[in-house]
Amino acid sequence: MLLETYGQKRLLVAAFLLTTLGSLMVFLIPQFTVFLISLFTIGTGMAVLQVVINPLLRHAGGEENFSFNSVLAQLVFGGASFVAPLVYSYLVSRGEGGIAETAPDWLSLINSENFGWVKLYGIFALLSGCMLIYVASQKLPELELNKDEQIGSWSLIQGLLKKRLVWAYFLGIFAYVGAEQGISFWMSSFLVEYHQIDPETQGASTVANFWGLMTLGGVLGLVLLKIKESQWVLKVFTAMTILALAIGLYGSTTLALWTLPMAGFFMAVMYPIIISLGLNSIKEHHGSFAGILVSGIMGGALIQVLIGFLSDQWGLQAGMSFNFLLLLYILSIAFWAKPLIKNKRK
C-alpha cells in the first residue's frame, strides 16, 4: 500500500534508513532490550525492500525472464551471506597478535572482549548508510504499476486469502525460509554439540561455506533455467537438499562439514522459483499476491522456535530433522505447480 502511495524511491530510502538506524542502535547501545527493538527495525527494512524489489524485478525484466532474474539476484544475496560469517570470525578472534586486533580504529568503539560481535553491526550501519545515500542521490524512474500489480482494497486482499492456491504458495515461502534458517542458523550449534567443532572458527567458516555454495548453486540454477522448466529444476535441487541434509545430520564429522554446506548449494533456486511460480500462476492482482508471499518469511522466525522446542525435548539432531517436512512440501510444489507463463528457455 505504501508503494502505491509514495513510490519505489521513497520506500527504498525508508528501508535503508530503518536498517541503518537499527544497526546503529545495537552498535552504540549493546543492550538486550535495544537489540530486540533493533532486530525488529532491521527486519522491517528488509521486508520493505523485498516488497518493492520483487514486483519491480518482474515488471522490469519481463514475466518470462522472472525465474532467471530472481535467481541472478539470489547470487548477490548468497555472496554477501558468504562474507558475513567470515567477517564475524575476523572481528571476534582474540589472543596475542589476533587478527581482531588489526581491525580498523573506527570499529574499536566497543573494546570489551565479550562484545566483539557488536562491531559487525557497525559494518551493517556503514553499508546501509552508503546505500541510503546512493539511492537518495539517484533519479529513479517512477514505476507505473499495472492494474493487476496494484494492491487494491482490503476486500481484494481478503478475496485472495480465500484462494487455496494463494495459501499453497504462501506456505511454500514459509517452508523455504524456515528450512533455510533451520539449517544455516542451527548448523554451528549442531557441529559443536555432535562433533565438537569450534563455533568461532571452523563453525563460522562452515556457515560461510553454506552461503558461498548457495551463490554457486544460483549460478548453476541460472544455466539450468535456460534449458529446463523451473519445476524440473526445483524438483531436482530439492531432492538433493534432502539427501545432503540427511547425510549431514546422521553422518560422520567429515561428512557433516561437507554436506551441511552443500544443502545451501541446492537451496539456492528455491525462493526465486517459488515466488515466480506463484506470481505466474494467477492472471491478476500480482501486487497484493506479492505482499502475501513475502509475508511468508515469518517462517524464518516461527520455525526456529519450533526447532528449539523439539531440540529441548529430543536433541538438536531430532529438532533439525523437522526441516525434512518443510523440504518435502517444497518438493511437492514442483509436482502440482501449473504456471500460466513458463520460464523462457533457449
Summary of the structure (lengths in Angstrom):
residues: 346
radius of gyration: 20.6
end to end distance: 37.0
largest distance: 63.5
contacts: 1176
relative contact order: 0.15
helix: 81%
strand: 0%
